[in-house]
């Protein structure tokens, strides 16, 4: 009993007077960093090490040597870690003469309110201090866990590869199905073409076969099949050649337009246009823009020369009108106009950003309105270029040439409620000769149409174009929003000439 009282006094020294445990400062994180396992897992491994493995290689008395007092302390720690503070309902009944049972119960009671975590820590520390094999044992389990994690990752990687391979095969099968469907579609299309060609040449080939093989029906049918096959092969060869030629032309045109547009954009990015604003008529908005001359690339110069080849004598002057002997004006014949070139660019966002800061290059066209940009020919220029786009909706666009002489080279913008073409048609109807009311004279200068007004999807691409000067006069760039009853359009435009 003296030894039991001494052990109880030693256990009491581990508790405070208020009943709280003197738990060590080591936290779960400290044990994790030191041992590589969380505290509950480390406690289970330490307890398993203490009790020995199932194969009996680490039985008590072989791997660890403990005194009677240390064994009592370890038993008390296990009880405290499993059940907490001492309770009679979980403590086994011991007899008066059961010295070991009474000592174990007394040791557990003396732990008081020690927490389960503190009991686990004390158990681990005691076993580690009395046996140097605990840490290698824990390290071995740690390496085993790492190996398990590695194998799990390898298994996951293998499953991922298998899924990727399965997906790849599925895509290949899908592509093969698509290819088979395309072949089937081509065969059906080929049969349709053959049927149409055979129907067209049935009478002709039948007559020819009858002449070549009279009285032999079998030879006639064989000859007709040969003629039909030859005709089909010749037809398909022509189709393939036309498609190839069309693709080559499109590719060359795309390369030429791309290089021309990039060069023009580089030239325009360094320009600093000077703008002034005038307004002589309160009902008309007028903006004047002067732009510096830009040099053309070699491809653009060739294009302009090709257009000017339609005019052997080069740019002509504005035709004049001379009164005849009866006092009426007689119009001289106007020279023919070369066709305009038009293309599109995809850099609509950059184009808008480059013009957004220039207020004179952005126009808001109201619903039902038509804007006419008047661009006089310049004495130093030989070709006009234009670029435009809108924000969200399309707009009508056309180009006309007015044979007149402007006093200056200012570019003006006119806004009207309807298109000039409609006004001209109304005036022409009013100007019909009436014997009783008299006749009216139309003082408008002659105007030729270069590009008719059509709606352009300029909210998706930048529309560009050029036209070689036919002579001295004024270009009319019309932006027609008369068809829109509710929506107004924001127009971004730029015009310039080249030498």
Order of alpha helices (4+ residues) and beta strands (2+ residues): alpha-alpha-alpha-alpha-alpha-alpha-alpha-alpha-beta-beta-alpha-beta-beta-beta-alpha-beta-beta-beta-beta-beta-alpha-beta-beta-beta-beta
